[in-house]
Amino acid sequence: MANERLRAAISAKDETLQTLAEHVGIDPKSVERWISKDRTPHRNHRWKASKFLGVDEVYLWPTVEKQAETASTSELITYYPHRGAVPASLWSSLIEGATSQVEILVYAGLFLFDGHPDLPDELADKARAGAQIRVLLGDPEAPMIQQRGEEEGIGSDLAARARITRRYLEPASSVPGVELRLHDTILYNSIYRFDDDVLVNPHVLGAPAGQNPVLHFRYLPGARTFRHYMRSFDYAWERGRPA
């Protein structure tokens, strides 16, 4: 039985077997077998193909769902009961080790910059070396940030913290490769991504972010949790505005 989902995804993207094969780095005949014989590709090829087509791999190849569930469970490295329990050495190692991507989605995230006063300079250096740096801060003037401050019991202090973090980042934001945007979205999680590692800090109603748990995930090909959170980051990024 042919894989009509894959055929339709290629057509909807206005691509061809040839262009998909070139992107994945394989022979076009292999892509044809994916379709005509409903062959399931190697997970790295599935990931490249699904990302290129903008379609989830489980939709294109439903048989990999169980494998994806197992891999997604394995992505969880550890759980911390609150943000203060995350070792300072872990933050430092993740920051220092990142070479390709650093992405931060917060309302303020002031603790990170207070605890790592050289972080703006480090981000600028990484950008100069070719890394992509994207930081999303809460817009201090946005009603949603004011509301979140009230919910956390700190009122306008949250907006003040966002302003301070923005000030810290201003020197780095002039470096090509460092992008800073402001957002006014409801945050269900703060996200700190360093290459293939991401720390997710869920927001609990009525509690400051620092009192809430932190989950450490590491990307695995074929898994979905890391990619799931990064899609959330992209969603917020597209709705942010340049600072």
C-alpha positions in Angstrom: 0.0 0.0 0.0 1.4 3.4 -1.0 2.2 6.1 1.5 -0.3 8.7 0.2 0.3 11.0 3.2 3.9 11.4 2.2 3.0 11.9 -1.4 0.4 14.6 -0.5 2.8 16.3 1.9 5.4 16.6 -0.9 2.8 18.0 -3.3 1.4 20.4 -0.7 4.8 21.8 -0.1 5.3 22.2 -3.9 8.4 20.0 -3.7 9.4 16.9 -5.7 11.0 13.5 -4.9 14.2 15.0 -6.2 14.2 18.1 -3.9 13.3 16.0 -0.9 16.0 13.5 -1.6 18.6 16.3 -2.0 17.6 17.8 1.3 17.8 14.5 3.1 20.9 13.4 1.3 19.7 10.2 -0.3 18.9 8.8 -3.8 15.5 9.9 -5.2 14.7 6.2 -5.7 14.8 5.7 -1.9 12.1 8.4 -1.6 10.1 6.7 -4.3 10.2 3.5 -2.3 9.1 5.4 0.8 5.9 6.2 -1.2 5.3 3.2 -3.5 6.3 0.5 -1.0 5.4 2.5 2.2 9.0 1.9 3.5 9.8 3.5 6.8 13.0 5.5 6.6 15.9 5.5 9.1 15.0 7.9 12.0 17.5 10.6 10.9 16.1 10.6 7.4 12.5 10.7 8.8 13.4 13.7 11.0 15.0 15.6 8.1 12.2 14.8 5.7 9.4 15.7 8.2 11.1 18.9 9.1 11.6 19.9 5.5 7.9 19.2 4.7 6.6 20.8 7.9 4.7 17.7 8.9 5.1 15.6 12.0 6.9 12.3 11.3 4.2 10.2 13.1 1.6 11.5 10.7 3.8 10.5 7.7 4.8 7.1 9.2 2.3 6.1 11.9 4.1 2.9 12.7 6.9 4.9 14.4 4.5 6.3 17.1 5.4 3.6 19.7 9.1 4.1 19.0 8.7 7.9 19.4 6.9 7.4 22.7 9.8 5.3 24.0 12.4 7.8 22.8 10.5 10.8 24.2 10.5 9.2 27.7 14.3 8.8 27.3 14.7 12.5 26.6 14.0 13.4 30.2 17.3 13.6 32.0 16.1 14.7 35.4 13.5 16.6 37.4 14.2 19.4 39.9 11.5 20.2 42.5 12.1 24.0 42.1 14.4 26.2 40.1 16.8 26.8 43.0 17.5 23.1 43.0 19.1 23.2 39.5 22.9 23.2 40.2 24.7 26.4 39.3 27.3 24.1 37.6 24.6 22.8 35.2 23.6 26.3 34.1 27.3 27.2 33.6 28.1 24.0 31.7 25.1 24.4 29.4 25.9 28.0 28.7 29.6 27.4 28.0 29.0 24.2 26.0 26.4 25.7 23.6 27.9 26.3 20.1 25.0 26.5 17.7 21.8 27.6 19.4 20.7 29.4 22.6 17.0 30.2 22.9 15.4 31.7 26.0 11.7 32.4 26.5 10.9 34.1 29.8 9.0 37.0 31.3 12.2 38.3 32.9 14.7 35.5 33.7 16.7 38.0 35.8 18.1 35.3 38.0 20.1 33.9 35.0 21.8 37.2 34.2 22.3 38.1 37.9 23.9 34.7 38.4 26.0 34.9 35.2 27.0 38.5 34.9 29.2 37.7 31.8 26.3 36.0 30.0 25.6 38.9 27.6 29.2 39.0 26.5 29.2 35.2 26.2 26.1 35.3 24.0 27.7 37.9 21.8 30.9 35.9 21.5 28.9 32.8 20.5 27.0 34.8 17.9 30.2 36.0 16.4 31.4 32.4 16.2 28.2 31.5 14.2 25.7 30.5 16.8 22.0 31.7 16.7 20.9 33.5 19.8 17.2 34.2 20.3 15.8 35.7 23.5 12.2 36.5 24.2 11.4 38.8 27.2 8.1 39.9 28.5 7.0 43.3 27.3 6.9 45.4 30.5 4.0 47.5 29.1 1.9 44.5 28.3 -1.2 43.8 30.4 -0.4 40.1 30.5 2.9 40.8 32.2 1.2 43.1 34.7 -1.4 40.3 35.4 1.3 37.7 35.9 3.1 40.0 38.4 -0.2 40.2 40.3 -0.7 36.4 40.2 2.9 35.9 41.5 2.3 38.4 44.3 5.0 40.8 43.2 2.9 43.3 41.2 4.9 45.7 39.1 8.2 44.1 40.2 7.9 41.5 37.4 7.8 44.3 34.7 10.7 46.0 36.5 12.8 42.8 36.3 12.0 42.4 32.6 13.3 46.0 32.0 16.5 45.2 34.0 17.2 42.0 31.9 16.6 43.9 28.7 19.1 46.5 29.8 21.7 43.8 30.6 21.2 42.4 27.1 21.3 45.7 25.2 25.1 45.6 24.4 24.8 42.0 23.0 21.7 42.8 21.0 23.7 44.9 18.6 25.8 41.9 17.6 24.7 40.1 14.4 23.2 36.7 15.4 21.8 38.0 18.7 18.1 38.6 18.4 16.0 40.1 21.2 12.2 40.3 21.0 9.4 41.3 23.5 6.3 39.2 23.9 2.9 39.6 25.6 1.8 36.0 25.4 0.6 33.9 28.4 3.6 31.7 29.3 2.9 28.2 30.6 6.6 27.5 30.7 9.9 29.3 30.7 12.2 27.7 28.2 16.0 27.7 28.3 17.5 25.9 25.3 21.2 25.3 24.8 21.9 23.3 21.7 20.4 19.8 22.3 19.5 20.5 26.0 16.5 22.4 27.2 15.4 23.3 30.7 11.6 23.8 31.0 10.3 25.7 34.0 6.5 25.2 34.2 4.5 28.1 35.6 2.1 27.3 38.4 -0.7 29.8 39.1 -0.1 31.9 42.1 3.6 30.9 42.5 6.7 32.7 41.2 8.6 30.8 38.6 11.5 30.2 40.9 9.3 28.1 43.2 8.2 25.8 40.4 9.7 22.6 39.1 12.3 22.4 36.3 12.5 19.5 33.8 15.8 18.8 31.9 15.3 17.3 28.4 17.9 16.3 25.9 17.1 15.9 22.2 16.9 12.4 20.8 16.2 11.7 17.1 12.7 10.4 16.6 11.5 11.6 20.0 8.9 14.4 20.3 9.2 16.2 23.7 12.2 18.4 22.9 10.8 19.3 19.5 7.4 19.9 21.2 8.7 22.6 23.5 10.8 24.2 20.7 7.7 24.5 18.6 6.2 26.4 21.5 9.2 28.7 21.5 8.8 29.3 17.7 5.1 30.0 18.2 6.0 32.7 20.7 8.9 34.0 18.6 6.7 34.6 15.6 4.3 36.7 17.7 7.0 38.7 19.4 8.2 42.1 18.3 11.8 43.4 17.9 13.0 45.0 21.1 
